[in-house]
Amino acid sequence: IKDAQAKIEDLKEIREQLMEEAEDQARAWKAERVKLELELRNMENAMADAEERSDLLQQALGEQNDRIKQVADAEIARVEETKFKEMTQQVQEASAKYSELPKRNVCNFPPSILNFVKQNEALEQKVNEH
């Protein structure tokens, strides 16, 4: 009986040790779970922050592209206006030079050329009539 009681006491001690180990393991697992849940929440928050920053960056890039396009369009318009003014000035200068040239006197041409011009004009008129 004493052997049986000793074995029962041994088994009770073993049982208590196993229970303590199981409780220690459960506490360790719970601590690990809490730690992992915290890490997961931190990662989710970091991802949300990154998405928000990405959206803000996309918006800023879009606004910057719009400003660049506006500046480029304005520069193109300015260059086109400058070129147009330059070309208008060149045409005016050429026109002024042409108007300063002495008028040609048709009578200075030889009669054969005058006859050719008249015949050519008559042919053009006939073609235009038909």
MARFIKE-285290 format. One record per atom (N, C-alpha, C): residue in three letters; x, y, z. Coordinates in steps of 0.02 Angstrom, whole numbers, padded with zeros to 5 digits, always signed. Example, Ala and Ser with C-alpha at 12.3 -4.5 7.8 and 13.67 -1.06 7.14 Angstrom:
BEGIN
ala+00660-00284+00390 ala+00615-00225+00390 ala+00660-00165+00390 ser+00642-00112+00354 ser+00684-00053+00357 ser+00645+00002+00394 
END
This chain:
BEGIN
ile+00042-00059+00000 ile+00000+00000+00000 ile+00044+00062+00000 lys+00098+00059+00040 lys+00143+00116+00042 lys+00174+00128-00027 asp+00191+00075-00061 asp+00218+00082-00129 asp+00167+00114-00175 ala+00105+00093-00167 ala+00052+00120-00209 ala+00041+00193-00192 gln+00044+00210-00126 gln+00034+00279-00106 gln+00093+00321-00132 ala+00153+00293-00128 ala+00212+00330-00153 ala+00206+00341-00228 lys+00183+00289-00263 lys+00174+00297-00335 lys+00121+00348-00350 ile+00067+00348-00310 ile+00014+00398-00321 ile+00042+00467-00309 glu+00082+00476-00257 glu+00113+00541-00242 glu+00159+00561-00299 asp+00198+00513-00323 asp+00243+00527-00380 asp+00203+00549-00441 leu+00148+00512-00452 leu+00106+00529-00510 leu+00074+00597-00501 lys+00055+00615-00439 lys+00026+00681-00427 lys+00078+00735-00441 glu+00140+00724-00419 glu+00193+00773-00432 glu+00206+00780-00507 ile+00209+00721-00539 ile+00220+00722-00612 ile+00162+00760-00645 arg+00101+00746-00623 arg+00042+00780-00650 arg+00047+00855-00639 glu+00067+00878-00579 glu+00074+00949-00564 glu+00127+00981-00608 gln+00184+00945-00616 gln+00237+00971-00659 gln+00212+00978-00730 leu+00177+00927-00754 leu+00151+00929-00822 leu+00100+00986-00830 met+00059+00996-00779 met+00010+01050-00780 met+00046+01118-00782 glu+00098+01125-00740 glu+00136+01188-00739 glu+00170+01200-00806 glu+00198+01147-00834 glu+00230+01153-00900 glu+00179+01172-00954 ala+00120+01140-00950 ala+00067+01155-00998 ala+00044+01227-00991 glu+00036+01251-00928 glu+00017+01320-00917 glu+00071+01368-00941 asp+00134+01351-00927 asp+00190+01393-00952 asp+00189+01396-01028 gln+00179+01337-01059 gln+00177+01335-01133 gln+00117+01376-01159 ala+00059+01370-01125 ala+00000+01408-01146 ala+00013+01483-01139 arg+00045+01505-01085 arg+00062+01575-01076 arg+00111+01598-01131 ala+00160+01556-01146 ala+00209+01574-01198 ala+00174+01580-01266 trp+00129+01532-01281 trp+00093+01535-01345 trp+00049+01597-01348 lys+00016+01613-01291 lys-00027+01671-01289 lys+00014+01735-01300 ala+00072+01739-01267 ala+00116+01797-01275 ala+00139+01802-01348 glu+00157+01745-01378 glu+00178+01745-01448 glu+00120+01767-01493 arg+00059+01743-01478 arg+00000+01762-01518 arg-00012+01837-01513 val-00008+01865-01453 val-00018+01937-01443 val+00035+01976-01481 lys+00097+01951-01478 lys+00152+01984-01514 lys+00139+01982-01589 leu+00119+01925-01615 leu+00105+01919-01687 leu+00045+01962-01708 glu-00007+01965-01666 glu-00065+02007-01681 glu-00044+02080-01684 leu+00000+02101-01638 leu+00024+02169-01637 leu+00065+02184-01701 glu+00108+02137-01719 glu+00147+02145-01781 glu+00101+02150-01842 leu+00049+02108-01842 leu+00001+02109-01898 leu-00034+02177-01902 arg-00057+02203-01845 arg-00089+02269-01844 arg-00041+02323-01868 asn+00021+02319-01845 asn+00071+02368-01867 asn+00082+02364-01943 met+00084+02303-01969 met+00093+02295-02042 met+00032+02321-02080 glu-00028+02307-02053 glu-00089+02333-02086 glu-00089+02409-02086 asn-00070+02439-02029 asn-00067+02512-02025 asn-00014+02540-02074 ala+00043+02506-02076 ala+00096+02529-02122 ala+00072+02524-02195 met+00035+02471-02212 met+00009+02464-02280 met-00042+02518-02295 ala-00085+02533-02247 ala-00135+02586-02257 ala-00101+02653-02267 asp-00049+02666-02226 asp-00010+02728-02233 asp+00023+02731-02301 ala+00052+02676-02323 ala+00085+02674-02389 ala+00035+02686-02445 glu-00024+02656-02439 glu-00075+02667-02491 glu-00096+02740-02492 glu-00104+02770-02434 glu-00124+02841-02430 glu-00069+02885-02461 arg-00006+02871-02443 arg+00050+02909-02472 arg+00053+02899-02547 ser+00040+02839-02570 ser+00041+02825-02641 ser-00014+02865-02677 asp-00074+02866-02647 asp-00128+02905-02677 asp-00111+02979-02679 leu-00082+03004-02625 leu-00062+03075-02623 leu-00008+03090-02675 leu+00039+03043-02681 leu+00092+03051-02730 leu+00065+03051-02801 gln+00018+03004-02815 gln-00013+03002-02881 gln-00049+03068-02896 gln-00085+03094-02846 gln-00120+03157-02854 gln-00071+03214-02868 ala-00017+03215-02829 ala+00034+03268-02838 ala+00066+03263-02907 leu+00080+03202-02929 leu+00110+03193-02995 leu+00062+03215-03049 gly-00002+03200-03041 gly-00052+03222-03090 gly-00055+03298-03093 glu-00055+03330-03035 glu-00056+03403-03033 glu+00007+03432-03064 gln+00065+03401-03050 gln+00127+03425-03078 gln+00127+03417-03154 asn+00102+03360-03179 asn+00097+03350-03251 asn+00052+03402-03283 asp-00004+03419-03249 asp-00049+03471-03275 asp-00013+03538-03280 arg+00025+03555-03227 arg+00061+03619-03227 arg+00114+03619-03282 ile+00149+03563-03291 ile+00200+03559-03343 ile+00168+03568-03412 lys+00110+03536-03422 lys+00074+03541-03486 lys+00052+03613-03498 gln+00027+03647-03446 gln+00006+03716-03453 gln+00065+03761-03471 val+00122+03750-03438 val+00182+03790-03452 val+00205+03776-03524 ala+00205+03713-03543 ala+00227+03694-03611 ala+00180+03724-03663 asp+00114+03720-03651 asp+00066+03749-03698 asp+00075+03825-03704 ala+00087+03857-03647 ala+00098+03930-03648 ala+00162+03946-03687 glu+00214+03907-03677 glu+00277+03919-03712 glu+00269+03908-03787 ile+00233+03855-03805 ile+00220+03842-03876 ile+00181+03899-03907 ala+00130+03923-03872 ala+00089+03979-03897 ala+00133+04041-03905 arg+00177+04053-03856 arg+00220+04111-03859 arg+00268+04107-03919 val+00297+04047-03928 val+00343+04038-03985 val+00306+04045-04051 glu+00246+04016-04056 glu+00207+04022-04117 glu+00190+04095-04131 glu+00171+04132-04078 glu+00154+04203-04087 glu+00216+04242-04110 thr+00273+04227-04079 thr+00335+04261-04098 thr+00353+04245-04171 lys+00348+04182-04190 lys+00363+04163-04260 lys+00315+04197-04307 phe+00250+04200-04289 phe+00201+04232-04332 phe+00217+04306-04340 lys+00236+04339-04285 lys+00254+04409-04289 lys+00315+04419-04333 glu+00365+04374-04325 glu+00426+04379-04366 glu+00409+04371-04440 met+00368+04320-04455 met+00350+04308-04525 met+00309+04366-04553 thr+00263+04394-04512 thr+00223+04452-04534 thr+00269+04510-04549 gln+00318+04521-04505 gln+00365+04575-04515 gln+00406+04564-04579 gln+00427+04502-04591 gln+00465+04487-04652 gln+00423+04499-04714 val+00359+04479-04711 val+00314+04491-04768 val+00305+04565-04779 gln+00296+04604-04725 gln+00288+04676-04732 gln+00351+04708-04760 glu+00409+04685-04737 glu+00472+04712-04763 glu+00479+04696-04837 ala+00463+04634-04856 ala+00468+04615-04926 ala+00418+04654-04968 ser+00359+04664-04942 ser+00308+04702-04978 ser+00330+04775-04987 ala+00361+04802-04934 ala+00385+04871-04938 ala+00441+04876-04990 lys+00486+04828-04990 lys+00541+04828-05039 lys+00512+04822-05110 tyr+00462+04779-05118 tyr+00432+04769-05184 tyr+00397+04834-05207 ser+00363+04867-05160 ser+00327+04928-05180 ser+00376+04984-05196 glu+00437+04980-05169 glu+00487+05031-05184 glu+00520+05020-05252 leu+00513+04959-05279 leu+00543+04946-05345 leu+00507+04987-05398 pro+00545+05011-05448 pro+00511+05049-05501 pro+00463+05003-05539 lys+00407+05032-05556 lys+00357+04994-05594 lys+00385+04977-05663 arg+00372+04915-05683 arg+00396+04895-05749 arg+00353+04928-05803 asn+00386+04949-05851 asn+00351+04978-05907 asn+00345+04923-05960 val+00283+04903-05973 val+00272+04848-06020 val+00298+04865-06090 cys+00301+04928-06104 cys+00323+04949-06170 cys+00397+04935-06182 asn+00434+04923-06132 asn+00505+04909-06139 asn+00517+04840-06167 phe+00466+04795-06164 phe+00475+04728-06190 phe+00471+04729-06267 pro+00508+04684-06298 pro+00503+04680-06372 pro+00432+04660-06393 pro+00410+04679-06451 pro+00341+04665-06473 pro+00326+04590-06476 ser+00376+04549-06492 ser+00363+04476-06495 ser+00341+04449-06427 ile+00372+04474-06373 ile+00354+04452-06306 ile+00285+04478-06288 leu+00270+04540-06307 leu+00204+04568-06292 leu+00150+04529-06327 asn+00162+04509-06390 asn+00113+04469-06427 asn+00103+04400-06393 phe+00158+04370-06372 phe+00154+04305-06338 phe+00112+04311-06274 val+00124+04363-06235 val+00087+04374-06173 val+00013+04383-06188 lys-00003+04422-06240 lys-00074+04433-06258 lys-00107+04367-06280 gln-00071+04328-06320 gln-00099+04264-06343 gln-00109+04216-06283 asn-00061+04216-06238 asn-00066+04173-06179 asn-00127+04193-06136 glu-00137+04258-06127 glu-00194+04282-06088 glu-00259+04263-06122 ala-00261+04267-06190 ala-00321+04250-06227 ala-00336+04175-06219 leu-00284+04133-06221 leu-00293+04061-06212 leu-00318+04045-06142 glu-00291+04078-06092 glu-00312+04067-06024 glu-00386+04086-06015 gln-00405+04140-06048 gln-00475+04162-06043 gln-00521+04110-06075 lys-00502+04083-06133 lys-00543+04032-06166 lys-00549+03970-06124 val-00492+03950-06093 val-00493+03890-06051 val-00539+03902-05991 asn-00534+03960-05962 asn-00576+03975-05904 asn-00650+03978-05922 glu-00665+03999-05983 glu-00735+04003-06005 glu-00763+03933-06015 his-00722+03886-06037 his-00747+03818-06048 his-00736+03779-05988 
END
